[in-house]
Amino acid sequence: MKKSIFYTVLLAIILVAPFAFPDFRTQLATLWLMIVVAMTWDMTGGQMGYNSLGNIFFYGTGMYVAALISIGMVHDVGSYNNAARSELMTFTDAQYFTGAIIGIIGAGLFCALTAVVIGYLTFGLRGPYFAIGTLGVAIAAGELVANWDWVGGGQGIALPVYPGNLDVGKLFFYFLFAGTGVALFVFLKWLYTTRFGAAINAIRDDEEKAEAMGIHTLRYKLTTWAMAAFFVGIVGGISAFQLIHFEPLETAYQTINLGIFMVVCVLLGGKGTLWGPIIGAILFHVIKEVTWNYLLGWQWVALGALIVVTVVYFQDGVMGWLMHKKPEWFGIRVEQKEAR
């Protein structure tokens, strides 16, 4: 009963937030983006024990796939992305929304398929080698796209502006991000209670023993990463239409920004927990926005200090610290011995 009330209140806050704070709709949408990428990173990094630094690959690829599908449904992609073109290429309202919906879904499916292919090449690596290998994939993809003129090269891609009122457009993108985040949370809340969730936890704890017990570890690893990539690709596709114009290195495959931020969010909130990535994303996003607005020029110093403090003093994150201090909140019984 208490849980149902809690989730009802939480859902009401999600629905009311953009109307209660209309000036912060873009920031709230970005918050949901951070929540989604943090939860997806924790699927492999926290629940399965494979710390990836290349999940930004799926975000950037999702942006490009969504944009190219949307453009390709109406115009020739090469001509549209040609910087020297002189003709004006427009989209009707119906073309915009149809292209956006199909493009975003296509981005998620393409990223899931790509994750399987990349997984076959990288899951033979362990520990830091896996992290560096996936980072290399993301960096290579950004450089490749930056030199590919058919997709806009270094200048990126400019998509049409949301048709209609811009405030309505901000609401539109907020609910796309929020809807994706809620769907992912519900899915993971169920997944982590199944045998699948127990299997990926077994891989995290001891992969050799998991294989000895008959668990097909590669299959579970590929499936987990594909599911994570699907949701990252979805929010990447949404971001492409929200940002309107994006570049390959600074926006899409931003390894030193969002690629690192999603990891920090999970470390701050607590790896391997359902709520840890969400709490970490909220805290990190608030701190990031405050430092960007009031400590301009020192924002990277502040975020660096946050990372150091988290790694040194809160290795289990906020959730781990709370479990230690308030175990009864999580249904953990602690027997206290009476003094004689």
C-alpha positions as CSV (number, residue, x, y, z in Angstrom):
1,M,0.0,0.0,0.0
2,K,2.8,2.4,0.9
3,K,4.6,1.6,-2.3
4,S,1.6,2.2,-4.4
5,I,1.1,5.6,-2.8
6,F,4.7,6.5,-3.3
7,Y,4.7,5.6,-7.0
8,T,1.4,7.5,-7.5
9,V,2.9,10.6,-5.9
10,L,6.0,10.2,-8.0
11,L,4.1,9.8,-11.2
12,A,2.0,13.0,-10.3
13,I,5.3,14.9,-9.8
14,I,6.6,13.8,-13.2
15,L,3.4,14.9,-14.9
16,V,3.1,18.2,-13.1
17,A,6.8,19.2,-13.1
18,P,7.0,20.8,-16.6
19,F,3.9,22.9,-15.9
20,A,4.9,23.9,-12.4
21,F,8.4,25.0,-13.7
22,P,7.8,26.1,-17.3
23,D,11.2,28.0,-17.4
24,F,13.1,24.8,-16.7
25,R,11.5,22.4,-19.2
26,T,14.7,21.9,-21.1
27,Q,16.7,21.3,-17.9
28,L,14.0,18.8,-16.8
29,A,14.2,17.0,-20.1
30,T,18.0,16.8,-19.8
31,L,17.6,15.4,-16.3
32,W,15.5,12.5,-17.8
33,L,18.2,12.0,-20.4
34,M,20.8,11.7,-17.6
35,I,18.6,9.3,-15.7
36,V,18.1,7.0,-18.7
37,V,21.8,6.9,-19.7
38,A,22.7,6.3,-16.0
39,M,20.3,3.4,-15.7
40,T,21.4,1.8,-18.9
41,W,25.1,2.1,-18.0
42,D,24.3,0.4,-14.7
43,M,22.8,-2.6,-16.5
44,T,26.2,-3.6,-17.7
45,G,28.5,-1.8,-15.3
46,G,26.6,-2.3,-12.0
47,Q,24.5,-5.4,-12.5
48,M,26.8,-7.4,-14.8
49,G,30.2,-6.1,-13.8
50,Y,31.4,-4.9,-17.2
51,N,32.3,-1.2,-17.0
52,S,32.0,0.3,-20.4
53,L,33.3,3.7,-21.4
54,G,31.8,3.4,-24.9
55,N,28.0,3.7,-24.2
56,I,28.2,7.1,-25.7
57,F,28.6,5.3,-29.1
58,F,25.0,4.3,-28.9
59,Y,23.9,7.8,-28.0
60,G,25.7,9.4,-31.0
61,T,24.7,6.6,-33.4
62,G,21.1,7.0,-32.2
63,M,21.2,10.7,-33.1
64,Y,22.5,10.0,-36.6
65,V,20.3,7.0,-37.4
66,A,17.1,8.9,-36.3
67,A,18.1,12.0,-38.3
68,L,19.0,10.0,-41.4
69,I,15.8,8.0,-41.4
70,S,13.8,11.2,-41.0
71,I,15.6,13.0,-43.8
72,G,15.7,9.9,-46.1
73,M,11.9,9.6,-45.9
74,V,11.5,13.0,-47.6
75,H,14.7,14.0,-49.3
76,D,18.0,12.6,-50.7
77,V,20.3,12.4,-47.7
78,G,23.5,13.3,-49.6
79,S,21.9,16.4,-51.2
80,Y,20.3,17.5,-47.9
81,N,23.6,17.3,-46.0
82,N,25.6,18.9,-48.7
83,A,27.0,22.2,-47.3
84,A,27.1,23.7,-50.8
85,R,23.4,23.1,-51.6
86,S,21.4,26.2,-52.5
87,E,17.8,24.8,-52.6
88,L,15.6,24.9,-49.5
89,M,14.5,21.5,-48.4
90,T,11.4,21.7,-46.2
91,F,9.3,19.2,-44.2
92,T,5.5,19.3,-43.6
93,D,4.2,18.8,-40.1
94,A,3.1,15.3,-40.9
95,Q,6.5,14.5,-42.4
96,Y,8.3,15.9,-39.3
97,F,6.3,13.8,-36.8
98,T,6.2,10.6,-38.9
99,G,10.0,10.9,-39.5
100,A,10.7,11.6,-35.8
101,I,8.7,8.6,-34.5
102,I,10.0,6.1,-37.1
103,G,13.5,7.6,-36.8
104,I,13.6,7.3,-33.0
105,I,12.3,3.7,-33.0
106,G,14.7,2.8,-35.8
107,A,17.6,4.4,-33.8
108,G,16.9,2.1,-30.8
109,L,16.6,-1.0,-32.9
110,F,19.8,-0.2,-34.9
111,C,21.8,0.4,-31.7
112,A,20.6,-2.8,-30.2
113,L,21.8,-4.7,-33.3
114,T,25.1,-2.8,-33.3
115,A,25.6,-3.7,-29.6
116,V,25.4,-7.4,-30.5
117,V,28.0,-7.0,-33.2
118,I,30.4,-5.0,-31.1
119,G,29.8,-7.3,-28.1
120,Y,31.1,-10.3,-30.0
121,L,34.3,-8.3,-30.6
122,T,34.7,-6.8,-27.1
123,F,33.2,-9.2,-24.5
124,G,36.3,-11.3,-24.7
125,L,38.1,-8.5,-22.9
126,R,37.9,-8.1,-19.1
127,G,38.2,-5.3,-16.6
128,P,40.0,-2.2,-17.8
129,Y,40.7,-3.7,-21.2
130,F,36.9,-3.9,-21.9
131,A,36.5,-0.3,-20.8
132,I,39.3,0.9,-23.0
133,G,38.1,-1.2,-26.0
134,T,34.6,0.2,-25.8
135,L,36.0,3.7,-25.5
136,G,38.1,3.1,-28.6
137,V,34.9,2.1,-30.5
138,A,33.2,5.4,-29.5
139,I,36.2,7.6,-30.4
140,A,36.7,5.8,-33.8
141,A,33.0,6.2,-34.6
142,G,33.1,9.9,-33.9
143,E,36.1,10.4,-36.1
144,L,34.6,8.3,-38.9
145,V,31.4,10.2,-38.9
146,A,33.2,13.6,-38.8
147,N,35.0,12.6,-42.1
148,W,31.9,11.2,-43.8
149,D,30.5,13.9,-46.1
150,W,27.3,12.0,-46.9
151,V,26.1,12.4,-43.3
152,G,27.3,16.0,-43.0
153,G,30.9,15.5,-42.0
154,G,32.3,17.8,-39.4
155,Q,29.5,20.3,-39.8
156,G,26.9,17.8,-38.5
157,I,23.3,17.7,-39.4
158,A,20.6,20.4,-39.1
159,L,17.1,19.0,-38.6
160,P,13.9,21.0,-39.0
161,V,12.6,23.0,-36.0
162,Y,9.6,21.6,-34.1
163,P,6.5,22.8,-36.0
164,G,4.3,25.0,-33.9
165,N,4.7,26.7,-30.6
166,L,8.2,26.3,-29.1
167,D,6.8,26.0,-25.5
168,V,4.7,23.1,-26.7
169,G,7.8,21.6,-28.3
170,K,9.6,21.7,-25.0
171,L,6.7,19.8,-23.4
172,F,6.8,17.3,-26.3
173,F,10.4,16.5,-25.8
174,Y,10.1,16.4,-22.0
175,F,7.4,13.8,-22.2
176,L,9.3,11.8,-24.8
177,F,12.4,11.7,-22.4
178,A,10.2,11.1,-19.3
179,G,8.2,8.4,-21.0
180,T,11.3,6.6,-22.0
181,G,12.7,6.9,-18.5
182,V,9.5,5.6,-16.8
183,A,9.3,2.7,-19.3
184,L,12.9,1.8,-18.6
185,F,12.4,1.9,-14.8
186,V,9.4,-0.3,-15.0
187,F,11.2,-2.7,-17.2
188,L,14.3,-2.9,-15.0
189,K,12.3,-3.2,-11.9
190,W,10.8,-6.4,-13.3
191,L,13.9,-7.6,-15.0
192,Y,16.1,-7.5,-11.9
193,T,13.7,-9.8,-10.1
194,T,13.8,-12.5,-12.8
195,R,16.2,-15.4,-13.4
196,F,17.8,-13.2,-16.0
197,G,18.7,-10.6,-13.4
198,A,20.1,-13.3,-11.1
199,A,22.2,-14.6,-14.1
200,I,23.8,-11.3,-14.9
201,N,24.5,-10.7,-11.1
202,A,26.2,-14.2,-11.1
203,I,28.4,-13.0,-14.1
204,R,29.4,-9.9,-12.1
205,D,30.2,-11.9,-8.9
206,D,32.2,-14.7,-10.6
207,E,31.9,-15.3,-14.4
208,E,33.9,-18.6,-14.3
209,K,31.6,-20.1,-11.7
210,A,28.6,-18.8,-13.6
211,E,29.8,-20.7,-16.7
212,A,30.5,-23.8,-14.7
213,M,26.9,-23.7,-13.4
214,G,25.7,-23.8,-17.0
215,I,24.9,-20.1,-17.6
216,H,25.6,-19.1,-21.2
217,T,27.5,-16.0,-20.2
218,L,28.1,-14.5,-23.7
219,R,24.4,-14.8,-24.5
220,Y,23.4,-12.9,-21.3
221,K,26.1,-10.3,-21.9
222,L,25.0,-9.6,-25.4
223,T,21.4,-9.5,-24.5
224,T,22.0,-7.1,-21.6
225,W,24.1,-4.7,-23.7
226,A,21.6,-4.8,-26.6
227,M,18.8,-3.9,-24.3
228,A,20.8,-1.0,-22.8
229,A,21.8,0.1,-26.3
230,F,18.2,0.2,-27.4
231,F,17.2,2.7,-24.7
232,V,20.3,4.8,-25.2
233,G,19.6,4.9,-28.9
234,I,16.1,6.0,-28.2
235,V,17.1,9.0,-26.1
236,G,19.9,9.7,-28.7
237,G,17.2,9.9,-31.4
238,I,15.0,12.2,-29.2
239,S,18.0,14.4,-28.6
240,A,18.7,14.8,-32.3
241,F,15.3,16.4,-32.8
242,Q,15.4,18.4,-29.6
243,L,18.8,20.0,-30.4
244,I,17.9,20.6,-34.0
245,H,21.6,20.8,-35.0
246,F,24.3,18.5,-33.8
247,E,27.9,17.8,-34.6
248,P,29.7,14.4,-34.4
249,L,32.4,15.1,-31.9
250,E,31.1,17.9,-29.7
251,T,27.5,16.8,-29.5
252,A,26.9,13.2,-30.7
253,Y,30.0,11.2,-29.7
254,Q,30.9,13.5,-26.7
255,T,33.1,11.0,-24.9
256,I,34.5,13.5,-22.4
257,N,31.1,14.9,-21.4
258,L,28.1,12.7,-21.4
259,G,30.2,9.6,-21.9
260,I,31.9,10.3,-18.5
261,F,28.8,11.9,-16.8
262,M,26.7,8.7,-17.1
263,V,29.4,6.8,-15.2
264,V,29.8,9.4,-12.5
265,C,26.0,9.4,-12.0
266,V,26.1,5.7,-11.3
267,L,29.1,5.9,-9.0
268,L,27.5,8.8,-7.1
269,G,24.2,7.0,-6.6
270,G,25.4,3.5,-6.1
271,K,26.3,0.7,-8.6
272,G,24.2,-2.4,-8.9
273,T,21.0,-0.9,-7.5
274,L,17.7,0.1,-9.1
275,W,17.5,3.5,-7.5
276,G,21.2,4.4,-7.3
277,P,21.6,5.6,-10.9
278,I,18.4,7.7,-10.6
279,I,19.5,9.4,-7.4
280,G,23.0,9.9,-8.7
281,A,21.7,11.4,-12.0
282,I,19.5,13.9,-10.1
283,L,22.3,14.9,-7.7
284,F,24.8,15.2,-10.5
285,H,22.5,17.1,-12.8
286,V,21.6,19.6,-10.0
287,I,25.3,20.1,-9.1
288,K,26.3,20.4,-12.8
289,E,23.6,23.1,-13.5
290,V,24.6,25.1,-10.3
291,T,28.3,25.0,-11.1
292,W,27.7,25.9,-14.8
293,N,25.6,28.9,-13.7
294,Y,27.5,30.2,-10.7
295,L,31.0,28.8,-11.0
296,L,31.6,29.4,-14.7
297,G,35.3,28.8,-15.4
298,W,35.6,26.6,-12.3
299,Q,32.8,24.1,-13.2
300,W,35.2,21.4,-14.3
301,V,37.2,21.8,-11.1
302,A,34.0,21.4,-9.1
303,L,32.9,18.4,-11.0
304,G,36.4,16.9,-10.8
305,A,36.4,17.4,-7.0
306,L,33.0,15.7,-6.9
307,I,34.3,12.7,-8.7
308,V,37.3,12.4,-6.4
309,V,35.2,12.7,-3.2
310,T,32.8,10.1,-4.5
311,V,35.5,7.6,-5.4
312,V,37.5,8.1,-2.2
313,Y,34.8,8.5,0.4
314,F,31.6,7.1,-1.1
315,Q,32.7,4.1,-3.1
316,D,29.3,2.4,-2.6
317,G,27.5,5.6,-3.6
318,V,24.6,7.3,-1.8
319,M,22.5,4.0,-1.8
320,G,25.4,2.0,-0.3
321,W,25.9,4.7,2.4
322,L,22.2,4.7,3.2
323,M,22.1,0.9,3.4
324,H,24.9,1.0,5.9
325,K,23.4,3.8,8.0
326,K,19.7,2.9,7.7
327,P,19.5,-0.8,6.8
328,E,15.9,-1.0,8.1
329,W,14.8,1.3,5.3
330,F,15.7,-1.5,2.9
331,G,14.2,-4.4,4.8
332,I,17.5,-5.4,6.3
333,R,17.2,-6.6,9.9
334,V,20.1,-5.9,12.2
335,E,20.2,-7.8,15.5
336,Q,21.7,-5.9,18.3
337,K,23.3,-7.8,21.2
338,E,22.2,-6.8,24.6
339,A,25.1,-5.7,26.9
340,R,25.6,-8.0,29.9
